Amino acid sequence: MSICYTRGICHEVRLVFTVKKTLHYATAILLSTFLLGCSLLPHDLPGVTLPALEERTITTALTLEEANQTALGQTLSPLVADHPDKSGIVALTDALEAFAARLLLVENAEKTLDVQYYIWRNDDTGRLLLSALHEAAERGVRVRLLLDDLNSGPLEGILTHLHAHPNIEVRMFNPFPARRSRVLGFITDFNRANRRMHNKSFTADNQVTIIGGRNIGDSYFGAGEGFLFTDLDVLAIGPVVTDVSDDFDRFWSSPSAYPLHQLVDMQRKRSRYKPQPVAQMLAANDALVEFMDEVMATTFAADALRGDVTFMWAETTMVSDDPLKGLGKAEEEQMIMHQLQKAVGEPQHYFELISPYFVPTRWGVDALIEMAEQGVEIIILTNSLEATDVAIVHAGYAKWRKKLLRAGIRIFEKRQILPLDPFMDEEPAVGRLGSSAASLHAKTFAIDGQRVFVGSFNFDPRSALLNTELGFVIDSPELAQMIDQTFTERMPMQAYELQLSPQGRLYWLERKPGHIIRHEKDPYTTWLQRFNMRFFSLLPIDWLL
């Protein structure tokens, strides 16, 4: 990300701060009036205040000395010692490999597992990983599970069982006091409830970590026949792992992280739910057995089981928001935007951006155009209206397409259909993925063929201003080349390329073997979808997207 781009968004933030704050309270007041008839103020409602945090236990990640004494440490520390000041990186571009990596970390952890996610689905892969964490705790591994509370409702029962285990603690970030109604939480405390923990990390024994765009669920790991996401994670060893562990400790002990037993009726929930052993889950689900067979047959799993994983060694910088951002109290220098400015610098030649939810805002558009006028080649990949899973966010981007194209910026929009993964050299087997719809979910960019960002940060005001985010800036021409190949070799066949006609009208080019289809409107969408997009694009809501 360029400095001028981030400064543009930050400048816009300052200009609209007062308006935004007013809209926050106006929204809360209107909703409260509608649902409660103005008869009760938020503090009068039962069960809408959060408990004190005096009961929390104090725990921290393993020290490096302790971590090096684990089985993972004894295997990996000699490799790290041979590459001083660098971290070993493995790009997890395939959904099955991404699941295999997490499962292998759980199985090989000896002392600790620190796990932090925005979304954890109550589906096959979500429950399987929770059962694997439970089995790790049974053999003595300390498990700390930190989840954002927005989507935790369906998992609350099984989470209480995990939290009751002596080796497992579950904490919820920015929790909702009224457990049966997230809506009530937004009404009574909109400014806090609207700020979510979007971080994603999975760390074993302070030796290996996985960070990136994937949440936990079937859609992120190529399981089942439902909606699937194209995504990107990286597995890392070396000094950056300690940075991630320290960052996890910051969030774990932050004023926004509440132990589960302070929020729910543990006895009532525990009587209804219990995690199944992994073997029992597999015995009862033939489809899950087939999925696991394919997971363990991946190249990554095979290499890891042989102890033959190949790392890219690169200087790697962790960038992360301070958890105080979840309360609206972080200073500018404590936020990921400021850190990205320092770690990335200004592009000189190329800026290649992949973002599923791209909301550049007026100032961001002007900054990108300024970069283009200075000779920087800019290419953007985001979701098409057809492929996006959050259509209202698409409205925050679509209104800027013509202006960006006129500046010479190339734009690709991901198609919904297979092939699924723009990072893979070959198309995935149709037998595995069926005919499921696919949506882009990776968040990454490459600068000048040298530096790459991978993480949870979307190029939108929500990531910049409201949610906490986490990522790596990796000084790796090899990884930057992989991003470049995505655009030059694979994207033309997997995404629509946008163009402007001489009359200034948008059209979309869909490339197929042997011919090109030209679309005069958003491909494969209905008039209602396009109407809704245009309607929402007129509203001043970009800062919420």
ChimeraX attribute file (.defattr): number of C-alpha atoms within 10 A of each C-alpha:
attribute: neighborCount
match mode: 1-to-1
recipient: residues
	/A:1	24
	/A:2	20
	/A:3	18
	/A:4	20
	/A:5	23
	/A:6	20
	/A:7	17
	/A:8	20
	/A:9	26
	/A:10	19
	/A:11	13
	/A:12	17
	/A:13	17
	/A:14	9
	/A:15	11
	/A:16	12
	/A:17	12
	/A:18	11
	/A:19	9
	/A:20	16
	/A:21	12
	/A:22	12
	/A:23	13
	/A:24	16
	/A:25	16
	/A:26	12
	/A:27	15
	/A:28	19
	/A:29	16
	/A:30	14
	/A:31	18
	/A:32	20
	/A:33	15
	/A:34	10
	/A:35	11
	/A:36	15
	/A:37	10
	/A:38	13
	/A:39	10
	/A:40	11
	/A:41	12
	/A:42	17
	/A:43	10
	/A:44	10
	/A:45	13
	/A:46	9
	/A:47	13
	/A:48	17
	/A:49	16
	/A:50	14
	/A:51	12
	/A:52	10
	/A:53	15
	/A:54	6
	/A:55	10
	/A:56	14
	/A:57	9
	/A:58	8
	/A:59	10
	/A:60	15
	/A:61	23
	/A:62	18
	/A:63	12
	/A:64	16
	/A:65	9
	/A:66	13
	/A:67	22
	/A:68	19
	/A:69	15
	/A:70	19
	/A:71	15
	/A:72	20
	/A:73	22
	/A:74	13
	/A:75	14
	/A:76	17
	/A:77	17
	/A:78	11
	/A:79	16
	/A:80	18
	/A:81	11
	/A:82	9
	/A:83	14
	/A:84	13
	/A:85	14
	/A:86	21
	/A:87	22
	/A:88	24
	/A:89	23
	/A:90	18
	/A:91	20
	/A:92	22
	/A:93	18
	/A:94	25
	/A:95	25
	/A:96	24
	/A:97	24
	/A:98	26
	/A:99	25
	/A:100	25
	/A:101	23
	/A:102	18
	/A:103	18
	/A:104	16
	/A:105	20
	/A:106	25
	/A:107	14
	/A:108	14
	/A:109	25
	/A:110	22
	/A:111	23
	/A:112	25
	/A:113	26
	/A:114	23
	/A:115	21
	/A:116	27
	/A:117	21
	/A:118	24
	/A:119	21
	/A:120	22
	/A:121	19
	/A:122	20
	/A:123	16
	/A:124	18
	/A:125	24
	/A:126	19
	/A:127	22
	/A:128	22
	/A:129	19
	/A:130	22
	/A:131	21
	/A:132	22
	/A:133	25
	/A:134	26
	/A:135	18
	/A:136	23
	/A:137	23
	/A:138	14
	/A:139	11
	/A:140	16
	/A:141	21
	/A:142	23
	/A:143	26
	/A:144	24
	/A:145	23
	/A:146	27
	/A:147	26
	/A:148	23
	/A:149	24
	/A:150	20
	/A:151	15
	/A:152	19
	/A:153	15
	/A:154	12
	/A:155	16
	/A:156	20
	/A:157	21
	/A:158	20
	/A:159	25
	/A:160	25
	/A:161	21
	/A:162	24
	/A:163	22
	/A:164	16
	/A:165	15
	/A:166	12
	/A:167	18
	/A:168	22
	/A:169	20
	/A:170	23
	/A:171	26
	/A:172	23
	/A:173	26
	/A:174	23
	/A:175	25
	/A:176	25
	/A:177	19
	/A:178	18
	/A:179	17
	/A:180	10
	/A:181	11
	/A:182	17
	/A:183	13
	/A:184	23
	/A:185	22
	/A:186	18
	/A:187	21
	/A:188	22
	/A:189	17
	/A:190	17
	/A:191	17
	/A:192	19
	/A:193	22
	/A:194	18
	/A:195	22
	/A:196	24
	/A:197	29
	/A:198	23
	/A:199	29
	/A:200	25
	/A:201	26
	/A:202	24
	/A:203	28
	/A:204	29
	/A:205	31
	/A:206	32
	/A:207	29
	/A:208	24
	/A:209	27
	/A:210	27
	/A:211	26
	/A:212	27
	/A:213	26
	/A:214	29
	/A:215	24
	/A:216	20
	/A:217	22
	/A:218	23
	/A:219	23
	/A:220	24
	/A:221	25
	/A:222	28
	/A:223	25
	/A:224	19
	/A:225	14
	/A:226	15
	/A:227	19
	/A:228	24
	/A:229	28
	/A:230	25
	/A:231	27
	/A:232	27
	/A:233	27
	/A:234	21
	/A:235	22
	/A:236	24
	/A:237	25
	/A:238	27
	/A:239	21
	/A:240	23
	/A:241	25
	/A:242	22
	/A:243	16
	/A:244	27
	/A:245	26
	/A:246	16
	/A:247	19
	/A:248	24
	/A:249	17
	/A:250	16
	/A:251	22
	/A:252	27
	/A:253	18
	/A:254	16
	/A:255	16
	/A:256	21
	/A:257	23
	/A:258	26
	/A:259	21
	/A:260	20
	/A:261	15
	/A:262	17
	/A:263	18
	/A:264	16
	/A:265	12
	/A:266	18
	/A:267	12
	/A:268	11
	/A:269	16
	/A:270	18
	/A:271	11
	/A:272	10
	/A:273	15
	/A:274	15
	/A:275	20
	/A:276	17
	/A:277	16
	/A:278	16
	/A:279	12
	/A:280	9
	/A:281	17
	/A:282	18
	/A:283	11
	/A:284	10
	/A:285	12
	/A:286	11
	/A:287	13
	/A:288	18
	/A:289	15
	/A:290	13
	/A:291	20
	/A:292	17
	/A:293	11
	/A:294	15
	/A:295	24
	/A:296	19
	/A:297	15
	/A:298	16
	/A:299	15
	/A:300	22
	/A:301	23
	/A:302	16
	/A:303	13
	/A:304	15
	/A:305	12
	/A:306	9
	/A:307	10
	/A:308	11
	/A:309	13
	/A:310	12
	/A:311	15
	/A:312	16
	/A:313	22
	/A:314	22
	/A:315	20
	/A:316	25
	/A:317	21
	/A:318	23
	/A:319	25
	/A:320	25
	/A:321	29
	/A:322	22
	/A:323	28
	/A:324	18
	/A:325	23
	/A:326	26
	/A:327	18
	/A:328	14
	/A:329	11
	/A:330	15
	/A:331	12
	/A:332	15
	/A:333	11
	/A:334	17
	/A:335	21
	/A:336	23
	/A:337	26
	/A:338	20
	/A:339	18
	/A:340	22
	/A:341	17
	/A:342	13
	/A:343	21
	/A:344	20
	/A:345	14
	/A:346	18
	/A:347	23
	/A:348	14
	/A:349	15
	/A:350	19
	/A:351	23
	/A:352	24
	/A:353	25
	/A:354	25
	/A:355	21
	/A:356	30
	/A:357	29
	/A:358	24
	/A:359	26
	/A:360	22
	/A:361	21
	/A:362	13
	/A:363	19
	/A:364	23
	/A:365	21
	/A:366	19
	/A:367	21
	/A:368	23
	/A:369	22
	/A:370	15
	/A:371	24
	/A:372	19
	/A:373	13
	/A:374	12
	/A:375	14
	/A:376	21
	/A:377	18
	/A:378	22
	/A:379	18
	/A:380	18
	/A:381	25
	/A:382	27
	/A:383	27
	/A:384	25
	/A:385	25
	/A:386	22
	/A:387	24
	/A:388	23
	/A:389	19
	/A:390	13
	/A:391	19
	/A:392	21
	/A:393	23
	/A:394	24
	/A:395	25
	/A:396	27
	/A:397	21
	/A:398	17
	/A:399	17
	/A:400	16
	/A:401	17
	/A:402	17
	/A:403	13
	/A:404	19
	/A:405	17
	/A:406	13
	/A:407	17
	/A:408	16
	/A:409	20
	/A:410	18
	/A:411	21
	/A:412	23
	/A:413	26
	/A:414	28
	/A:415	27
	/A:416	24
	/A:417	15
	/A:418	19
	/A:419	21
	/A:420	28
	/A:421	24
	/A:422	28
	/A:423	23
	/A:424	15
	/A:425	12
	/A:426	10
	/A:427	13
	/A:428	15
	/A:429	11
	/A:430	12
	/A:431	7
	/A:432	16
	/A:433	20
	/A:434	14
	/A:435	14
	/A:436	20
	/A:437	19
	/A:438	27
	/A:439	27
	/A:440	28
	/A:441	25
	/A:442	26
	/A:443	26
	/A:444	28
	/A:445	23
	/A:446	29
	/A:447	27
	/A:448	19
	/A:449	21
	/A:450	15
	/A:451	24
	/A:452	27
	/A:453	28
	/A:454	24
	/A:455	29
	/A:456	30
	/A:457	27
	/A:458	22
	/A:459	23
	/A:460	24
	/A:461	22
	/A:462	20
	/A:463	24
	/A:464	22
	/A:465	23
	/A:466	23
	/A:467	21
	/A:468	25
	/A:469	26
	/A:470	24
	/A:471	28
	/A:472	24
	/A:473	23
	/A:474	25
	/A:475	23
	/A:476	19
	/A:477	18
	/A:478	16
	/A:479	22
	/A:480	22
	/A:481	16
	/A:482	17
	/A:483	22
	/A:484	24
	/A:485	16
	/A:486	21
	/A:487	22
	/A:488	9
	/A:489	13
	/A:490	19
	/A:491	22
	/A:492	19
	/A:493	19
	/A:494	24
	/A:495	25
	/A:496	26
	/A:497	20
	/A:498	20
	/A:499	20
	/A:500	14
	/A:501	9
	/A:502	7
	/A:503	6
	/A:504	11
	/A:505	11
	/A:506	17
	/A:507	18
	/A:508	21
	/A:509	20
	/A:510	19
	/A:511	17
	/A:512	11
	/A:513	6
	/A:514	5
	/A:515	7
	/A:516	12
	/A:517	11
	/A:518	15
	/A:519	15
	/A:520	12
	/A:521	14
	/A:522	19
	/A:523	18
	/A:524	13
	/A:525	13
	/A:526	11
	/A:527	11
	/A:528	9
	/A:529	15
	/A:530	16
	/A:531	11
	/A:532	13
	/A:533	21
	/A:534	17
	/A:535	12
	/A:536	18
	/A:537	20
	/A:538	12
	/A:539	10
	/A:540	10
	/A:541	15
	/A:542	21
	/A:543	21
	/A:544	16
	/A:545	19
